[in-house]
Amino acid sequence: MNSRRQFLKLAGTGILAAGSSSLYAYPDMPVRSDKTFDTFSIGMAGYTFKEFSVEKTIEMMKRIGVTNLSLKDFHMPMNSTQEQINVVLEKFKSAGINVYTVGVVYMKTQESVDQAFEYAKMAGVRMIVGAPDYELLPYVEKKLKTYDYKMAIHNHGPDNPLYPNARDIWNHIKDLDSRMGICIDIGHTTRDGQDPAVDILKYKSRIYDIHIKDVDKASKEGKTIEMGRGIINIPKVVATLRKIRYSGSCSLEFEKDMKDPLPGIAESIGYFKGVMACK
């Protein structure tokens, strides 16, 4: 039995994608027999559901059994009133879904920074996954101190000169308040030619959120693929998260087949759960 199928069976998904295998040759990994629990949780990055309504998003999340969500603004616009925000949040809450953060929020002016923090306050979250322009970082730092929130800056790989990788984020925030941190996207990290496990370990003190996915190439041309079918060493990533005792969320951002993503989401979540079930 190849390790990929083992992971999927351990997750109990029943999705075995016959004939496929990871580009990495991972050895079989034994099932964990201890009673310890991982300190990190599984979530979904809201961008995955950009083609769907709040109601359909809830339906899909319930189908895959994931209850943590990083909420994107197409489901709750940045200019929403408190009443409008309450309506959206109540739908997720009633379905048993925890909106743990908002973002990615892009900030290009001081006014957009102000709006982002008020938006997070109305949403009742204490962290923003964001991408403020470089020159706004001192202003963002002031807002973090005022609100006592965290900012997890998202890397976007070789496509975007703004925060292409975790190293770039670190170099811009290392001397700023510790509430300024990183949301490391392991797919974009790989597409930028970096090893996400190495970056997670290197910048562990400021890793506040993680977007998980797999990609088919370690280059700008790399595309999202079902987790376990690509080139990212997911077991190594999980082992590193355990090593640093990461306690945040690992949220799947699935950018393939975005008009019909559920099969790929289910397979990817099943694979990641399978990895977590192994030592």
Secondary structure, DSSP 8 states (H G I E B T S, - for coil): --HHHHHHHHHT-----TT---SS------B--S----S-EEEEEGGGGTTS-HHHHHHHHHHHT--EEEE-TTTS-TT--HHHHHHHHHHHHHTT-EEEEEEEEEE-SHHHHHHHHHHHHHHT-SEEEEEE-GGGHHHHHHHHHHHT-EEEEE--GGG-SSS-SHHHHHHHHTTS-TTEEEEEEHHHHHHTT--HHHHHHHTGGGEEEEEE-EES-SSTT--EE-TTSSS--HHHHHHHHHHHT--SEEEE---SSTTS-HHHHHHHHHHHHHHHTB-
